[in-house]
Amino acid sequence: MRIALYWAPEPDDPLHKAGSAWLGRDAETGATLTQPAIPGHDIAELTADPRGYGLHATLKPPFRPTGAYEAVRDAALAFAARTAPFALPPLSVQDLKGFLALRENAPCAPLHALADAAVAALDAWRTPPDEADLARRRKGGLTPRQDTHLLKWGYPHVFEDWRFHVTLTRRLGPEEREAVTAAATRHFEGIARVPRRVTSVCLFTQAAPGAPFLIAERLPLGG
């Protein structure tokens, strides 16, 4: 099993419905959903990878726990309880190193502080990566700082290298980018850019390798 701490829109937020439909799966219920059509493109194939992870923005990346789920849950509950809710800036569809994601339109210090604190808060319950995990992460090329993060925290893109993003597609080729970006922008128009508050974080779990991630619990912020 793997566990991750993610941000995900609240169930009654229209972004939850729109984003889940775009990916073709609701991580809250596990239901398969009908995706919007993109003429000339296979949206199911374009979204296959993010669909498995569910609609989310990563705070503490997926890890294999050293012990029982309940221990991780207790630590996550304590972390959430000491964290204050805050306003999330409007979001928009943006290109991030070749794939599409929903990203914030303005700097948000509390958002980065949340991600930084989440990495450390649950790290005592993380099984260190094995050599195969390290080799896989390094295959794409890491900076020295990212490699240090990988060895210390199990993931390279944390702290200074963390970027808030709700992944919407795999990496797109030049011939796909214009049409898929236009379709995603239309799909999320008027929904993503509405200001919202971050009032909870979510524990996602993956039962086995290759299984979809599901929301196990939503943990209210209360600091």
N, C-alpha and C positions, 0 to 999 in steps of 0.2 A: 504494500500500500504506500502511496505517497500523499502528502498533505501540503497544502499551500494556503497562504493568507492573501486574499485578493480584495480589491474593491469591486463591487458590482452594483448597478443601479437597484434601487429598492423595487420590490415587485409591483407597486402601484405607479412607478415612474414610467411614462410612455417610452422612455429610452430602453427599458427592460424588454418591452414587447417588440419594439422596432429592431433592436439589436439581436434579440433571439431569433426573430423571423429572418433577418439577414443571414445569420449563421446556419439556420435550419434546425436549431435545437435549443430547448429551454433548459438551462443548467439547474434551475430550481426544481423542475418536475421531471426532467429527463425526456420530455415529450419531443417527438420529431415534428418539425413545423414546415409549412410550405414556404419556399424562398421566392423572392421577387425574380422576375425574368430579366436577363440582360441579353438582348438580341445578339446572336453570334458568339456568345460566350457561355460556358458551363459554370454557373455560379456554385453548384455543389462541389465541383473540383477546385475552384478558386478559394473556397472557404473551408476545405476539408481539414486543414491543420488547426485553425482557430476554433472550428466547431468542436473538436475533441476537447479543447480546454475550457470551452464555455465563454460567455460574454464576461469579460473581466479586465481589470488592470492589475498587474502584478505588484504586490508589496513584498511579501516573503516568498521567493520562488519555490516551486515544488521540491520536497525533500522526503527521504525515507526516514520515518521516526525511529528513534532508538528504543522507544518503549510503547506503552499503550496510548491510544488516541486521547484518552481522558486526560493524560498529563499535558499533552500539547493544548488541549482545549482549555484547561485551567490556566495555563500561561497566557493563552490568547485572550481569555476573558479578563484577566488582570490587566493585560496591556490595553484592551479596549476601554476598560473602566477608568483608566487614568489618562485617557486621550480625549480632548475636547472636540466636539463637532465643529465643522467649519464650512465656509462657502467654497464651492468648487466653481471656477470660472466657466464660462460658456465653452463648449467643445465644438470642433469641426473636423471634417474628414481631411486628413493630411497624409502626404507621402513621408514615410519614415524608412529610409534606406531601402526603398524599393517596394515595400508593402504598404497597404493602406491601413490607417488607424485613426480612431478618434483621439484627438489630443487637445489640451487646453489652449485657449487663445490668449492667455495672459499668464505671467508668472504667478505662482501660488506657493509661498513659503510653507504654510501648514501642510500642504500636500507632500512636499519633499521631506519635511520633518516626519510625517507619518510613515513614509516608506523607509527612511533611515532607521527609525526606531523599531519598526517591524522586523527588519533584518536581524537586529541584535536580540530582540525580545524572545524569539523562539529558537535561537541558535543552539542552545544547550540540548535540545531534543532532536537535532539533525545528525543523521548518520553521515560521516564524511564521504565524499565521492571516491569511487574506486578508480583504478588506472584507466579503465575503459571510459568512464565518465569524463575524466580529465582530458583524455585524448580527443573525445568527441567535441568538447567545448573549445579546445585549442585549434581544431581543424580550420575554423574560419579565420584564425588570426586574431591574437589579442595583444593589446599594449602591455608593457610591463606592469602597470598599475592594475589592469584588469586581471592579469595572471595572478597577481598578489591577492586580489579579491577572491578569485576562484579557489585558491589554496586555503584562505582564511575563512571564507563564508560559503563556499560551495557553488558560487555563481559569480560570473565576471561583471555583470552589469548592475552594480549596486552603488550606493552613495553618489559620488561625483559622476558615475557612468550610468546612473538610473535615469530613465525617461518615462514619464507617465504616458501610457498608450493602451488603448483598447483595440486589440488587433482585429482587423476585418477581413484580410485576405492573406494569401501567400505572397511571396515576392512576384511582382508583375513584370512581364516583358514590355518593351517599348510599344509593341503593337497592341497590347491590351490596356495600357495605362489610361488612355484618354476615355475610352468607353466605360471602363469599370469605375473610374473616379467619378465620372458624370452620374452614373447610376447610383453609386453610394451617396453622393452629395444630395441627389433628389430624394433618396430613401430616408435620409436623416434630416432633411431640411425642416427647420422650425422646431425640431425635437432636441437635437444635440446642443444647440446654442442657448437653450433656456437655462438660466442659472439654477443651480441646485445645491443642496447641502449634503455633505458627507456626514452621515449620522450612524453608520455602522461599517463594519468590515466583515468579511465572510471567510469561513474555513471551507475550502474545497477539498474533496478527497477523490483519489483515483484508486479503485479497488485492486487493480492489477495492471501490469504493463499493457498498453494499448487500449485500456478501458477508458471511457469518457470521464472527465472530471464532473462532479456534481457538487452543488452547494450542500454541505452537511449542516451548517448552522450560520445564522446571521448574528453577529455579536454587536450590541449597541454601544456606541461611544458614550462616555459619561463623565469625562474629566472636567 
